Amino acid sequence: MSNSLSHIEQPTATPEVADVDFMQPLVWLKHGWEDLLHASFSSLSYGVIFALGGFLIMKFTQGHPALFTAAISGFFLIAPLLSTGLYDLSRRIAEDKPPTLRHSVSEWNVNGRARFNMGALLALAALAWHVISTLLFQMFYEGEAPQINQFVREVLFSDEYTHFVVAYLVIGGAMATLVFSLCVVSVPMLLDRPVSASTAMITSLRVVGHNLPAMALWGALIAGLTLLGFATNLIGMVVIMPILGHATWHAYKDLVH
């Protein structure tokens, strides 16, 4: 699709949303792995970038648990937008075209205005969560500012901060669910079709509404695998993030017709 996509007249037809089986997210992961093998160099290049981003988060937030947790959440929020190159690689593989790193980078300016609007929304969501996270720490966490590992042990493995953990999970989970619902297919859709950010987000909400069980599983898999990437000192991130990016493209193609 041409890089002039953003200049094409916006279509008026609402995209058709499909229903999928509960276990379909596992099929998306399988396809994501296959795309990674097909375009190993290009895919792993993006994985290295994600890992470096995670490394910077961990390095510059040591001793600042509130900033660390907000940064990790922000990482989850902007990851779909950062995966645009991976979506392009999967699309080119499906079209039997060379999945080159150079071409995938060039696709970042496709549908530029809509992508900018989506990025602005995600940035606002990340900023809002940072403010909320800081307030929750001030309200419920009375300890010093320990290293991250000490903080996790202190908060999760004692009953002293139960209220903090519950409040953090409830509020953070609600925000994460909303953002996930708005973005689950909207970002790859902006790459693939000349639609506005609002049309893409509305379509994404419809996808979630039609496929609640499958989307719940898909969201859990994304969160769990991303956390696994951090838990492996970011080594696993090099492989996990490309697989998730490719899988997200296949999710979009299954869910939006």
C-alpha positions as CSV (number, residue, x, y, z in Angstrom):
1,M,0.0,0.0,0.0
2,S,1.4,3.4,-0.9
3,N,2.8,5.8,1.6
4,S,0.3,8.3,0.3
5,L,-2.5,6.5,2.2
6,S,-3.1,9.4,4.4
7,H,-4.2,11.5,1.4
8,I,-6.8,9.0,0.1
9,E,-10.4,9.9,0.7
10,Q,-11.7,8.3,3.9
11,P,-14.2,5.4,3.2
12,T,-17.7,5.7,4.6
13,A,-18.4,2.0,5.0
14,T,-18.0,0.6,8.4
15,P,-15.6,-2.4,8.5
16,E,-17.2,-5.8,9.1
17,V,-16.2,-7.4,12.4
18,A,-15.8,-11.2,12.6
19,D,-16.3,-13.7,15.4
20,V,-13.5,-16.0,16.4
21,D,-13.1,-19.1,18.6
22,F,-11.9,-18.7,22.2
23,M,-8.6,-20.4,21.4
24,Q,-7.8,-18.4,18.2
25,P,-5.2,-16.2,20.0
26,L,-3.0,-19.3,20.2
27,V,-3.3,-19.6,16.4
28,W,-2.2,-16.0,16.1
29,L,0.9,-16.7,18.2
30,K,1.7,-19.7,16.0
31,H,1.5,-17.4,12.9
32,G,3.6,-14.8,14.7
33,W,6.3,-17.4,15.3
34,E,6.2,-18.5,11.6
35,D,6.6,-14.8,10.5
36,L,9.5,-14.4,12.9
37,L,11.2,-17.4,11.3
38,H,10.4,-16.1,7.8
39,A,11.9,-12.6,8.4
40,S,14.3,-13.3,11.2
41,F,16.8,-10.5,10.8
42,S,14.1,-7.8,10.3
43,S,11.9,-9.1,13.1
44,L,14.7,-9.6,15.6
45,S,16.0,-6.1,14.9
46,Y,12.7,-4.7,16.2
47,G,13.0,-7.1,19.2
48,V,16.4,-5.6,20.0
49,I,14.9,-2.1,19.9
50,F,12.2,-3.2,22.3
51,A,14.7,-4.8,24.6
52,L,16.8,-1.7,24.7
53,G,13.7,0.3,25.5
54,G,13.0,-2.0,28.4
55,F,16.6,-1.8,29.6
56,L,16.4,2.0,29.7
57,I,13.2,1.8,31.7
58,M,14.8,-0.5,34.2
59,K,18.1,1.5,34.4
60,F,16.6,5.0,34.9
61,T,13.8,4.0,37.3
62,Q,15.9,2.0,39.8
63,G,15.0,3.3,43.3
64,H,11.8,4.9,42.0
65,P,9.0,2.3,42.2
66,A,6.3,4.7,41.2
67,L,8.1,5.8,38.1
68,F,9.1,2.2,37.3
69,T,5.5,0.9,37.4
70,A,4.2,3.8,35.4
71,A,7.0,3.4,32.8
72,I,6.2,-0.3,32.5
73,S,2.5,0.5,32.0
74,G,3.4,3.1,29.4
75,F,5.5,0.5,27.6
76,F,2.4,-1.7,27.3
77,L,0.4,1.3,26.1
78,I,2.7,2.4,23.3
79,A,3.9,-1.0,22.2
80,P,1.1,-1.5,19.5
81,L,2.2,1.8,17.8
82,L,5.9,0.8,18.0
83,S,5.1,-2.5,16.3
84,T,4.0,-0.9,13.0
85,G,7.1,-2.2,11.3
86,L,6.3,-5.7,12.4
87,Y,2.8,-5.4,11.0
88,D,4.2,-4.4,7.6
89,L,6.6,-7.4,7.6
90,S,3.7,-9.8,8.2
91,R,1.6,-8.1,5.5
92,R,4.4,-8.5,3.0
93,I,5.0,-12.1,3.9
94,A,1.3,-12.8,3.3
95,E,1.6,-11.0,-0.1
96,D,4.7,-13.0,-1.0
97,K,6.8,-9.8,-1.1
98,P,10.3,-9.5,0.5
99,P,9.8,-8.6,4.2
100,T,12.7,-6.1,4.4
101,L,13.6,-3.9,7.4
102,R,14.0,-0.9,5.1
103,H,10.5,-1.2,3.7
104,S,9.0,-1.7,7.2
105,V,10.6,1.5,8.4
106,S,9.3,3.4,5.5
107,E,5.8,2.5,6.4
108,W,5.8,4.6,9.5
109,N,4.5,7.6,7.6
110,V,1.5,5.8,6.2
111,N,-1.8,7.4,7.3
112,G,0.2,9.9,9.2
113,R,-2.5,12.1,10.6
114,A,-4.6,9.2,12.0
115,R,-1.4,7.6,13.4
116,F,-0.5,10.9,15.0
117,N,-3.9,11.2,16.6
118,M,-3.6,7.6,17.9
119,G,-0.2,8.3,19.3
120,A,-1.4,11.5,21.0
121,L,-4.2,9.5,22.7
122,L,-1.8,6.8,23.9
123,A,0.6,9.5,25.2
124,L,-2.2,11.1,27.1
125,A,-3.2,7.7,28.6
126,A,0.4,7.1,29.6
127,L,0.6,10.5,31.2
128,A,-2.7,10.0,33.0
129,W,-1.6,6.7,34.4
130,H,1.7,8.2,35.6
131,V,-0.2,10.8,37.6
132,I,-2.6,8.2,39.0
133,S,0.2,5.8,39.8
134,T,2.1,8.6,41.7
135,L,-1.1,9.5,43.7
136,L,-1.6,5.8,44.6
137,F,2.0,5.6,45.9
138,Q,1.5,8.7,47.9
139,M,-1.7,7.5,49.4
140,F,-0.9,3.8,50.2
141,Y,2.9,3.2,50.1
142,E,4.7,4.5,53.1
143,G,8.1,2.8,52.7
144,E,11.3,4.2,51.4
145,A,12.3,4.1,47.8
146,P,14.0,0.7,47.5
147,Q,15.4,-1.1,44.6
148,I,12.8,-2.7,42.3
149,N,13.4,-6.3,43.5
150,Q,13.1,-5.3,47.1
151,F,9.9,-3.3,46.4
152,V,8.3,-6.2,44.6
153,R,9.0,-8.6,47.6
154,E,7.9,-6.0,50.1
155,V,4.6,-5.2,48.4
156,L,3.5,-8.6,47.0
157,F,4.7,-11.0,49.6
158,S,3.5,-9.3,52.7
159,D,0.0,-8.2,53.9
160,E,1.1,-4.7,54.8
161,Y,0.2,-3.2,51.5
162,T,-2.9,-5.2,50.5
163,H,-5.0,-2.0,50.0
164,F,-2.2,-0.6,47.8
165,V,-2.0,-3.7,45.6
166,V,-5.8,-3.9,45.3
167,A,-6.2,-0.2,44.4
168,Y,-3.4,-0.4,41.9
169,L,-4.7,-3.5,40.2
170,V,-8.3,-2.4,40.0
171,I,-7.6,1.1,38.7
172,G,-4.6,0.0,36.5
173,G,-6.6,-2.9,35.2
174,A,-9.5,-0.7,34.2
175,M,-7.3,1.7,32.3
176,A,-5.4,-1.2,30.6
177,T,-8.7,-2.8,29.6
178,L,-10.0,0.4,28.1
179,V,-6.8,1.1,26.1
180,F,-6.5,-2.5,25.0
181,S,-10.1,-2.4,23.8
182,L,-9.4,0.8,21.8
183,C,-6.1,-0.5,20.3
184,V,-6.3,-4.2,19.8
185,V,-6.8,-3.9,16.1
186,S,-6.8,-0.2,15.5
187,V,-3.1,0.4,14.9
188,P,-2.6,-2.3,12.3
189,M,-5.9,-1.2,10.7
190,L,-4.4,2.3,10.3
191,L,-1.5,0.8,8.4
192,D,-3.8,-1.3,6.2
193,R,-6.7,1.0,5.4
194,P,-7.3,4.7,4.8
195,V,-9.4,5.2,7.9
196,S,-9.4,7.8,10.7
197,A,-8.2,7.1,14.2
198,S,-11.8,7.3,15.5
199,T,-13.1,4.7,13.0
200,A,-10.2,2.4,13.8
201,M,-10.9,2.7,17.6
202,I,-14.6,2.2,17.2
203,T,-13.9,-0.9,15.1
204,S,-11.6,-2.1,17.8
205,L,-14.3,-1.7,20.5
206,R,-16.7,-3.6,18.3
207,V,-14.2,-6.4,17.9
208,V,-13.8,-6.7,21.7
209,G,-17.6,-6.6,22.1
210,H,-18.1,-9.5,19.6
211,N,-15.3,-11.6,21.0
212,L,-15.0,-11.0,24.8
213,P,-13.6,-14.5,25.7
214,A,-11.0,-14.6,22.9
215,M,-10.0,-11.0,23.6
216,A,-9.7,-11.7,27.3
217,L,-7.3,-14.6,26.5
218,W,-5.4,-12.4,24.0
219,G,-5.0,-9.6,26.5
220,A,-3.8,-12.1,29.2
221,L,-1.3,-13.6,26.7
222,I,0.1,-10.2,25.7
223,A,0.5,-9.1,29.3
224,G,2.0,-12.4,30.5
225,L,4.5,-12.8,27.7
226,T,5.6,-9.1,28.0
227,L,6.2,-9.6,31.7
228,L,8.1,-12.7,30.9
229,G,10.3,-10.7,28.7
230,F,11.1,-8.3,31.5
231,A,11.5,-11.2,34.0
232,T,14.2,-12.8,31.7
233,N,16.3,-9.6,32.1
234,L,15.0,-8.5,28.7
235,I,16.7,-11.3,26.8
236,G,13.3,-12.9,26.1
237,M,12.0,-9.6,24.9
238,V,14.1,-9.8,21.7
239,V,11.9,-12.8,20.6
240,I,8.7,-12.2,22.4
241,M,7.9,-8.7,21.2
242,P,8.3,-9.6,17.4
243,I,6.1,-12.6,17.9
244,L,3.4,-10.5,19.5
245,G,3.7,-7.9,16.8
246,H,3.3,-10.4,14.0
247,A,0.5,-12.1,15.9
248,T,-1.3,-8.8,16.3
249,W,-1.4,-8.4,12.5
250,H,-2.9,-11.9,12.1
251,A,-5.4,-11.0,14.8
252,Y,-6.5,-7.9,12.9
253,K,-6.8,-9.9,9.6
254,D,-9.0,-12.5,11.3
255,L,-11.2,-10.0,13.1
256,V,-11.7,-7.2,10.6
257,H,-13.0,-7.8,7.1
